[in-house]
């Protein structure tokens, strides 16, 4: 009786460890999904590849998922975002002016 309880406990523990490993490995994909990353499917596939290569790619996937910001894209500094938005607003004004001329 005690042997079967120990075996069932061992199987349950091994299943929980496997589930935990998959959950931790999926963190870069979850980050990419939360940030609406344009390459989230590629990051998701690469996390599975990284799981089978014992985590060789995992740190790079974490960095790749964090590099994209929903508010400023691939910009690495807030200063780039302000310059980018000024350029975008100027392009929007020019586009609106061209649409008015076309009508």
Phi, psi and omega per residue, in radians:
X1 nan -0.805 -3.111
X2 -1.149 -0.582 3.112
X3 -1.139 -0.713 -3.138
X4 -1.216 -0.613 3.075
X5 -1.143 -0.730 3.119
X6 -1.130 -0.696 3.132
X7 -1.150 -0.772 3.121
X8 -1.110 -0.722 3.098
X9 -1.092 -0.744 3.117
X10 -1.090 -0.750 3.130
X11 -1.124 -0.747 3.132
X12 -1.111 -0.740 3.131
X13 -1.123 -0.745 3.128
X14 -1.126 -0.669 3.095
X15 -1.159 -0.688 3.103
X16 -1.160 -0.673 3.099
X17 -1.145 -0.727 3.112
X18 -1.125 -0.747 3.107
X19 -1.096 -0.743 3.110
X20 -1.097 -0.694 3.127
X21 -1.120 -0.754 3.126
X22 -1.149 -0.683 3.134
X23 -1.134 -0.706 3.123
X24 -1.219 -0.681 -3.127
X25 -1.160 -0.432 -3.091
X26 -1.471 -0.006 -3.101
X27 -1.011 -0.817 3.125
X28 -1.035 -0.647 3.106
X29 -1.169 -0.707 3.126
X30 -1.138 -0.647 3.072
X31 -1.117 -0.811 -3.129
X32 -1.092 -0.685 3.139
X33 -1.183 -0.697 3.140
X34 -1.179 -0.549 -3.129
X35 -1.599 0.065 -3.103
X36 0.963 0.829 -3.102
X37 -1.157 2.376 -3.126
X38 -1.176 -0.325 -3.124
X39 -1.952 0.522 -3.034
X40 -1.126 -0.544 3.104
X41 -1.203 -0.684 3.104
X42 -1.163 -0.682 3.103
X43 -1.143 -0.689 3.099
X44 -1.086 -0.763 3.116
X45 -1.168 -0.688 -3.125
X46 -1.206 -0.468 3.079
X47 -1.168 -0.637 3.077
X48 -1.196 -0.694 3.078
X49 -1.087 -0.713 3.128
X50 -1.148 -0.582 3.095
X51 -1.106 -0.690 -3.127
X52 -1.416 -0.252 3.069
X53 -1.799 0.339 3.067
X54 1.066 0.633 2.988
X55 1.485 0.313 -3.115
X56 -1.137 -0.600 -3.094
X57 -1.669 -0.234 -2.956
X58 -0.977 -0.791 3.122
X59 -1.099 -0.616 3.124
X60 -1.223 -0.602 3.083
X61 -1.177 -0.651 3.097
X62 -1.065 -0.824 3.140
X63 -1.119 -0.763 -3.137
X64 -1.057 -0.710 3.131
X65 -1.191 -0.594 -3.098
X66 -1.444 -0.309 -3.087
X67 -1.192 -0.492 -3.110
X68 -1.552 2.274 3.094
X69 -2.013 2.294 -3.106
X70 -1.080 -0.541 -3.073
X71 -1.494 -0.459 -3.089
X72 -2.305 0.186 3.083
X73 1.241 -2.308 -3.087
X74 -1.545 0.028 -3.134
X75 -1.029 2.420 -3.095
X76 -1.720 -0.103 3.138
X77 -2.421 2.621 3.122
X78 -1.127 -0.458 3.129
X79 -1.118 -0.630 3.124
X80 -1.149 -0.567 -3.123
X81 -1.195 -0.706 -3.132
X82 -1.176 -0.675 3.083
X83 -1.173 -0.625 3.139
X84 -1.190 -0.715 -3.122
X85 -1.225 -0.581 3.094
X86 -1.145 -0.722 3.113
X87 -1.153 -0.685 3.124
X88 -1.149 -0.735 3.135
X89 -1.155 -0.618 3.089
X90 -1.128 -0.740 3.104
X91 -1.133 -0.654 3.083
X92 -1.098 -0.711 3.117
X93 -1.126 -0.749 3.135
X94 -1.130 -0.683 3.127
X95 -1.126 -0.756 3.100
X96 -1.086 -0.726 3.129
X97 -1.112 -0.713 3.119
X98 -1.156 -0.643 3.101
X99 -1.140 -0.658 3.133
X100 -1.188 -0.664 3.120
X101 -1.171 -0.656 -3.102
X102 -1.190 -0.476 -3.131
X103 -1.370 nan nan
